[in-house]
């Protein structure tokens, strides 16, 4: 009934599948389990919650199961490494099948199922191709119990039930399907279930300072990088290791790589030099050539090609780095027009890595520039049989033959994706073939809509033209790059740092180039460089809203200059009042800054079209009506919209729906309209489809049931009142903070206590209230951190929050609730008012503050 993942680890089978009994159809995934061990099934469950997600995610609003499988991954969250120029290949089959039920064994040719019931066994088999006079065999040890021929085809399936002799051991049974020539298509032997050792649960990483050894610091940092952990920074682990041992070569190399990938080449160089110095201290020819190779890469990014050349050559002394090292050597030889040396180096690279497709393109280019046209064309054809999507080889064929059909084929396969043109043009640029790079990227630019040319394509083209010594054309292209629309331009390649920094040097007032560079730096956590770029951007053009917006984000989250963040974001929105996203962010910033709800609501009501454009803005408007006591208005707004919640963001729409109805019911109870109160509370317990989400099984609705009991009691229906109050006592009897929407909210304990009091269990009720007070007082000054395994925190997506402050407010609220339950109203009111003053739109605090005034 609840959302659940099922992981199958260490499977010895080459298949995973699913079957739907209603349609008598299923699907099987077949792949070598040695490279495809990961097998997983996910279900949203068949409760209201799951059914709502079925509606959201399927065409016909029906139930479904997600089958997941992976290659070179042990399970869903596990990854493997892909080294420079490495290719990992695999073969997998997704096969539909029919009639068989739950398959027991499958290959790409056939699948089989055995079902045993009492003394009968039913054999079902299916093949993916036509097999005439195939044989289905059931045997027990060496004795054949059944052998039948059958003409298989994918439109039919074999099914037969036979009776087993008394005493037949099912674990000795074997079923197989064989061709007329005796070739086994699939075979299944029944095995006894065995208890395997349960894997140890994953553990949170220790803090860097608490990690016992440099090796563990290195391995933890590596793990965090590989898994792209949301809140733990791998740098801190490498830095702690270097703090303990400044010469630790693995952590220096790892930290150098971290900065290299993020465009901080000079900083990376220092770490790589330390790593190289350490590994060559006793052996000038170290066992690990990676730091040598990495140092060569970061030097090449800085234009220090002669020095890089030496380190690339030294790296090839290690077999692991021969293919990549020689590839880089060939690039530099090509850059210097040393075609014979380049050809020798690229051949050595390909001997170590025959499927390095970048190397195949480079060799083709070297042959072309050496005048060896026949060899270049032959290599093109051979390489395209291996990888048809090595786009630059079509460009090579066009250059070699002049036949435009090859260019047309390339453009057809690329489908206008400018990023592909940039990637392949960069390959030419790295080899010093700048004119080729100019020509290739120009083809991509020509195919773009003139009104929506991707800016980075023009910046790259200008840079290539500069390197090709076409200075006037470069200046013209650079000027055009600054004029095109900046929409959806988010550079992410390290090369873009080189190009944009050059562009800014050439044209210091290019506010868009500064904006793009700032985007890159911020995305890769170089926050202060990003801020510097955006500050310069708004200086040169104060009417560009997005730089103001980005600067606001950085001011709030990184500089903690909250007032300036508000000023900047208000300016960003005033510069473009059609941007619904900025309005949403501005409203959330007002919320974080504890602006008055009436001010926020008035601001949103100025822009009804923008509010209606976004679920989150629309819901925020409804919540502000709830906070303002306009419960009918909030309810009407919610019911007049179809919401589309996202995974991880559930509970927000339903929370406002429930809040409005419960508050309306409380109002009805005060007015002694108990029938209306019952109707409203029962409605609150059922989620209409337009909310886009369903109720989780076991959802704790203690508050709802408590007030339902009050309503029934007002009607004189003591039986239903008692039943409702009993429901209100259900749940964990321990108080804990809730991080996710499906965690038990701590104020549930308050309603458990109130319900117990109504049931005459004053001692237990007082215990509930005291627990609230004790928890709040105990944890009031705790230092709070995000859970290591947290994967979705919707409230922290835009503006960073002070978790300690949030915890302090929560604890004050819980103490106030407890004191309210203990009938210490004066103390309760003081605490709840203090909490509300800190968070003016905290609906939970507000409603209980009002409750204490009754």
BELKAFEN-V749760 format. One record per residue. RES is the residue in one letter. SS is DSSP state (helix for helix, strand for strand, loop for the rest). PHI is phi as a letter, one per 20 degrees, with the letter a starting at -180 (* if undefined). Layout:
# BELKAFEN-V749760
RES|SS|PHI ; RES|SS|PHI
This chain:
# BELKAFEN-V749760
X|loop|* ; X|loop|d ; X|loop|g ; X|strand|b ; X|strand|d ; X|strand|c ; X|strand|d ; X|strand|d ; X|loop|d ; X|loop|l ; X|loop|f ; X|loop|e ; X|loop|d ; X|loop|e ; X|strand|b ; X|strand|b ; X|strand|b ; X|strand|b ; X|strand|c ; X|strand|d ; X|loop|f ; X|loop|f ; X|loop|e ; X|loop|l ; X|strand|c ; X|strand|b ; X|strand|c ; X|strand|c ; X|strand|d ; X|strand|c ; X|strand|a ; X|loop|f ; X|loop|f ; X|loop|f ; X|loop|d ; X|loop|c ; X|loop|e ; X|strand|f ; X|strand|c ; X|strand|b ; X|strand|c ; X|strand|c ; X|strand|c ; X|loop|f ; X|loop|n ; X|loop|d ; X|loop|e ; X|helix|g ; X|helix|f ; X|helix|f ; X|helix|f ; X|helix|f ; X|helix|f ; X|helix|g ; X|helix|f ; X|helix|f ; X|helix|d ; X|loop|d ; X|loop|f ; X|loop|d ; X|loop|l ; X|loop|d ; X|loop|f ; X|loop|b ; X|loop|c ; X|strand|e ; X|strand|e ; X|strand|c ; X|strand|b ; X|strand|b ; X|loop|d ; X|loop|l ; X|loop|b ; X|loop|f ; X|loop|a ; X|loop|g ; X|loop|e ; X|loop|d ; X|loop|c ; X|loop|c ; X|loop|e ; X|loop|c ; X|loop|e ; X|loop|g ; X|loop|m ; X|loop|e ; X|loop|c ; X|loop|d ; X|loop|c ; X|loop|a ; X|loop|c ; X|strand|b ; X|strand|c ; X|strand|d ; X|strand|c ; X|strand|f ; X|strand|b ; X|strand|b ; X|loop|m ; X|loop|f ; X|loop|m ; X|loop|e ; X|loop|f ; X|loop|e ; X|strand|b ; X|strand|b ; X|loop|c ; X|loop|f ; X|loop|e ; X|strand|a ; X|strand|b ; X|strand|b ; X|strand|c ; X|strand|d ; X|strand|c ; X|strand|d ; X|strand|b ; X|loop|l ; X|loop|e ; X|strand|d ; X|strand|c ; X|strand|d ; X|strand|d ; X|strand|c ; X|strand|b ; X|strand|b ; X|strand|c ; X|loop|e ; X|loop|c ; X|loop|e ; X|strand|c ; X|strand|e ; X|strand|l ; X|strand|f ; X|strand|c ; X|strand|d ; X|strand|c ; X|strand|c ; X|strand|c ; X|strand|c ; X|loop|l ; X|loop|e ; X|strand|e ; X|strand|e ; X|strand|e ; X|strand|b ; X|strand|b ; X|strand|c ; X|strand|e ; X|strand|b ; X|strand|e ; X|strand|e ; X|loop|b ; X|loop|f ; X|loop|e ; X|loop|c ; X|loop|b ; X|strand|e ; X|strand|b ; X|strand|b ; X|strand|d ; X|strand|c ; X|strand|e ; X|loop|e ; X|loop|f ; X|loop|g ; X|loop|n ; X|loop|f ; X|loop|e ; X|helix|f ; X|helix|f ; X|helix|e ; X|strand|f ; X|strand|b ; X|strand|d ; X|strand|b ; X|strand|d ; X|strand|c ; X|loop|f ; X|loop|f ; X|loop|e ; X|loop|n ; X|loop|e ; X|strand|f ; X|strand|e ; X|strand|b ; X|strand|b ; X|strand|c ; X|strand|d ; X|loop|f ; X|loop|d ; X|loop|f ; X|loop|f ; X|loop|c ; X|loop|e ; X|loop|e ; X|loop|f ; X|loop|f ; X|loop|f ; X|loop|f ; X|loop|f ; X|loop|f ; X|loop|d ; X|loop|f ; X|loop|f ; X|loop|f ; X|loop|f ; X|helix|g ; X|helix|f ; X|helix|e ; X|loop|f ; X|loop|f ; X|loop|b ; X|helix|f ; X|helix|f ; X|helix|f ; X|helix|f ; X|helix|f ; X|helix|f ; X|helix|f ; X|helix|g ; X|helix|f ; X|helix|f ; X|helix|f ; X|helix|f ; X|helix|f ; X|helix|e ; X|loop|l ; X|loop|g ; X|loop|f ; X|loop|c ; X|loop|e ; X|loop|d ; X|helix|f ; X|helix|g ; X|helix|f ; X|helix|f ; X|helix|f ; X|helix|f ; X|helix|f ; X|helix|f ; X|helix|f ; X|helix|f ; X|helix|f ; X|loop|b ; X|loop|g ; X|loop|e ; X|loop|g ; X|helix|f ; X|helix|f ; X|helix|f ; X|helix|f ; X|helix|f ; X|helix|f ; X|helix|f ; X|helix|f ; X|helix|f ; X|helix|g ; X|helix|f ; X|helix|f ; X|helix|f ; X|loop|d ; X|loop|m ; X|loop|e ; X|helix|f ; X|helix|f ; X|helix|f ; X|helix|f ; X|helix|g ; X|helix|f ; X|helix|f ; X|helix|f ; X|helix|f ; X|helix|f ; X|helix|f ; X|helix|f ; X|helix|f ; X|helix|f ; X|helix|f ; X|loop|d ; X|loop|f ; X|loop|d ; X|loop|c ; X|loop|f ; X|loop|d ; X|loop|f ; X|loop|f ; X|loop|d ; X|loop|e ; X|helix|f ; X|helix|g ; X|helix|f ; X|helix|f ; X|helix|f ; X|helix|f ; X|helix|f ; X|helix|f ; X|helix|f ; X|helix|f ; X|helix|f ; X|helix|f ; X|loop|e ; X|loop|n ; X|loop|e ; X|helix|f ; X|helix|f ; X|helix|f ; X|helix|g ; X|helix|g ; X|helix|f ; X|helix|f ; X|helix|f ; X|helix|f ; X|helix|f ; X|helix|f ; X|loop|f ; X|loop|f ; X|loop|d ; X|helix|g ; X|helix|f ; X|helix|d ; X|helix|f ; X|helix|f ; X|helix|f ; X|helix|f ; X|helix|f ; X|helix|f ; X|helix|f ; X|helix|f ; X|helix|f ; X|helix|f ; X|helix|f ; X|helix|f ; X|helix|f ; X|helix|g ; X|loop|e ; X|loop|m ; X|loop|e ; X|helix|f ; X|helix|f ; X|helix|f ; X|helix|f ; X|helix|f ; X|helix|f ; X|helix|f ; X|helix|f ; X|helix|f ; X|helix|f ; X|helix|f ; X|helix|f ; X|helix|f ; X|helix|e ; X|loop|b ; X|loop|f ; X|loop|d ; X|loop|f ; X|helix|f ; X|helix|f ; X|helix|f ; X|helix|f ; X|helix|f ; X|helix|f ; X|helix|f ; X|helix|g ; X|helix|f ; X|helix|f ; X|helix|f ; X|helix|f ; X|helix|f ; X|loop|e ; X|loop|n ; X|loop|e ; X|helix|f ; X|helix|f ; X|helix|f ; X|helix|f ; X|helix|f ; X|helix|f ; X|helix|f ; X|helix|g ; X|helix|f ; X|helix|f ; X|helix|f ; X|helix|f ; X|helix|f ; X|helix|e ; X|loop|b ; X|loop|f ; X|loop|e ; X|loop|e ; X|loop|g ; X|helix|f ; X|helix|f ; X|helix|f ; X|helix|f ; X|helix|f ; X|helix|f ; X|helix|f ; X|helix|f ; X|helix|f ; X|helix|d ; X|loop|m ; X|loop|e ; X|helix|f ; X|helix|f ; X|helix|f ; X|helix|f ; X|helix|f ; X|helix|f ; X|helix|g ; X|helix|f ; X|helix|f ; X|helix|f ; X|helix|f ; X|loop|l ; X|loop|m ; X|loop|f ; X|helix|f ; X|helix|f ; X|helix|f ; X|helix|f ; X|helix|f ; X|helix|g ; X|helix|f ; X|helix|f ; X|helix|f ; X|helix|g ; X|helix|f ; X|helix|f ; X|helix|f ; X|loop|e ; X|loop|m ; X|loop|e ; X|helix|f ; X|helix|f ; X|helix|f ; X|helix|f ; X|helix|g ; X|helix|f ; X|helix|f ; X|helix|f ; X|helix|f ; X|helix|g ; X|helix|f ; X|helix|f ; X|helix|f ; X|loop|e ; X|loop|e ; X|loop|f ; X|helix|g ; X|helix|e ; X|helix|c ; X|loop|f ; X|loop|f ; X|helix|g ; X|helix|f ; X|helix|f ; X|helix|f ; X|helix|f ; X|helix|f ; X|helix|f ; X|helix|f ; X|helix|f ; X|helix|g ; X|helix|f ; X|helix|g ; X|helix|f ; X|loop|e ; X|loop|m ; X|loop|d ; X|helix|f ; X|helix|f ; X|helix|f ; X|helix|f ; X|helix|f ; X|helix|f ; X|helix|f ; X|helix|f ; X|helix|f ; X|helix|f ; X|helix|f ; X|loop|f ; X|loop|e ; X|loop|f ; X|loop|f ; X|loop|e ; X|loop|g ; X|loop|l ; X|loop|d ; X|loop|c ; X|loop|g ; X|loop|c ; X|loop|e ; X|helix|g ; X|helix|f ; X|helix|f ; X|helix|f ; X|helix|g ; X|helix|f ; X|helix|f ; X|helix|f ; X|helix|f ; X|helix|f ; X|helix|f ; X|helix|f ; X|helix|f ; X|loop|c ; X|loop|g ; X|loop|e ; X|loop|f ; X|helix|f ; X|helix|f ; X|helix|f ; X|helix|f ; X|helix|f ; X|helix|f ; X|helix|f ; X|helix|f ; X|helix|g ; X|helix|f ; X|helix|f ; X|helix|f ; X|helix|f ; X|loop|d ; X|loop|m ; X|loop|e ; X|helix|f ; X|helix|f ; X|helix|f ; X|helix|f ; X|helix|f ; X|helix|g ; X|helix|f ; X|helix|f ; X|helix|f ; X|helix|f ; X|helix|f ; X|helix|f ; X|helix|f ; X|helix|f ; X|loop|b ; X|loop|f ; X|loop|d ; X|loop|e ; X|helix|f ; X|helix|f ; X|helix|f ; X|helix|f ; X|helix|f ; X|helix|f ; X|helix|f ; X|helix|f ; X|helix|g ; X|helix|f ; X|helix|f ; X|helix|f ; X|helix|e ; X|helix|d ; X|helix|e ; X|loop|l ; X|loop|e ; X|helix|f ; X|helix|f ; X|helix|f ; X|helix|g ; X|helix|f ; X|helix|g ; X|helix|f ; X|helix|f ; X|helix|f ; X|helix|f ; X|helix|g ; X|helix|f ; X|helix|f ; X|helix|f ; X|loop|b ; X|loop|e ; X|loop|d ; X|loop|e ; X|helix|f ; X|helix|f ; X|helix|f ; X|helix|f ; X|helix|f ; X|helix|f ; X|helix|f ; X|helix|f ; X|helix|f ; X|helix|f ; X|helix|g ; X|helix|f ; X|helix|f ; X|loop|e ; X|loop|m ; X|loop|f ; X|loop|f ; X|helix|f ; X|helix|f ; X|helix|f ; X|helix|f ; X|helix|f ; X|helix|f ; X|helix|f ; X|helix|f ; X|helix|f ; X|loop|f ; X|loop|c ; X|helix|f ; X|helix|f ; X|helix|f ; X|helix|f ; X|helix|f ; X|helix|f ; X|loop|c ; X|helix|g ; X|helix|f ; X|helix|f ; X|helix|f ; X|helix|f ; X|helix|f ; X|helix|f ; X|helix|f ; X|helix|f ; X|helix|f ; X|helix|f ; X|helix|f ; X|helix|f ; X|loop|e ; X|loop|n ; X|loop|e ; X|helix|f ; X|helix|f ; X|helix|f ; X|helix|f ; X|helix|f ; X|helix|f ; X|helix|f ; X|helix|f ; X|helix|f ; X|loop|e ; X|loop|c ; X|loop|e ; X|loop|e ; X|loop|c ; X|loop|f ; X|loop|d ; X|loop|f ; X|loop|n ; X|loop|d ; X|loop|f ; X|loop|n ; X|helix|f ; X|helix|f ; X|helix|f ; X|helix|f ; X|helix|f ; X|helix|f ; X|helix|f ; X|helix|g ; X|helix|f ; X|helix|f ; X|helix|f ; X|helix|f ; X|helix|f ; X|helix|f ; X|helix|f ; X|helix|f ; X|helix|f ; X|helix|f ; X|helix|f ; X|loop|e ; X|loop|m ; X|loop|e ; X|helix|f ; X|helix|f ; X|helix|f ; X|helix|f ; X|helix|f ; X|helix|f ; X|helix|f ; X|helix|f ; X|helix|f ; X|helix|f ; X|helix|f ; X|loop|e ; X|loop|c ; X|loop|e ; X|loop|f ; X|helix|f ; X|helix|f ; X|helix|f ; X|loop|m ; X|loop|b ; X|loop|d ; X|loop|e ; X|loop|f ; X|loop|g ; X|loop|m ; X|loop|g ; X|loop|e ; X|loop|c ; X|helix|f ; X|helix|f ; X|helix|g ; X|helix|f ; X|helix|f ; X|helix|f ; X|helix|f ; X|helix|f ; X|helix|f ; X|helix|f ; X|helix|f ; X|helix|f ; X|helix|f ; X|loop|e ; X|loop|n ; X|loop|e ; X|helix|f ; X|helix|f ; X|helix|f ; X|helix|f ; X|helix|f ; X|helix|f ; X|helix|f ; X|helix|f ; X|helix|f ; X|helix|f ; X|helix|f ; X|loop|e ; X|loop|f ; X|loop|p ; X|loop|f ; X|loop|d ; X|loop|d ; X|loop|e ; X|loop|b ; X|loop|f ; X|loop|d ; X|loop|e ; X|loop|d ; X|loop|f ; X|loop|e ; X|loop|f ; X|loop|f ; X|loop|f ; X|loop|f ; X|loop|f ; X|helix|g ; X|helix|g ; X|helix|f ; X|helix|f ; X|helix|g ; X|helix|f ; X|helix|f ; X|helix|f ; X|helix|f ; X|helix|f ; X|helix|f ; X|loop|e ; X|loop|n ; X|loop|d ; X|helix|f ; X|helix|f ; X|helix|f ; X|helix|f ; X|helix|f ; X|helix|f ; X|helix|f ; X|helix|f ; X|helix|f ; X|helix|f ; X|helix|f ; X|helix|f ; X|helix|f ; X|helix|f ; X|helix|f ; X|helix|f ; X|helix|f ; X|helix|d ; X|loop|g ; X|loop|d ; X|loop|f ; X|loop|e ; X|loop|d ; X|loop|c ; X|loop|f ; X|loop|g ; X|loop|g ; X|loop|e ; X|loop|f ; X|loop|d ; X|loop|b ; X|loop|c ; X|helix|g ; X|helix|f ; X|helix|d ; X|loop|f ; X|loop|d ; X|loop|d ; X|loop|f ; X|loop|d ; X|loop|e ; X|helix|f ; X|helix|f ; X|helix|f ; X|helix|f ; X|helix|f ; X|helix|f ; X|helix|f ; X|helix|g ; X|helix|f ; X|helix|f ; X|helix|f ; X|helix|f ; X|helix|f ; X|helix|f ; X|helix|f ; X|helix|g ; X|helix|f ; X|helix|f ; X|helix|f ; X|loop|e ; X|loop|m ; X|loop|e ; X|helix|f ; X|helix|f ; X|helix|f ; X|helix|f ; X|helix|f ; X|helix|f ; X|helix|f ; X|helix|f ; X|helix|f ; X|helix|f ; X|helix|f ; X|helix|f ; X|helix|f ; X|helix|f ; X|loop|b ; X|loop|f ; X|loop|d ; X|loop|e ; X|helix|f ; X|helix|f ; X|helix|f ; X|helix|f ; X|helix|f ; X|helix|e ; X|helix|f ; X|helix|f ; X|helix|f ; X|helix|f ; X|helix|e ; X|loop|f
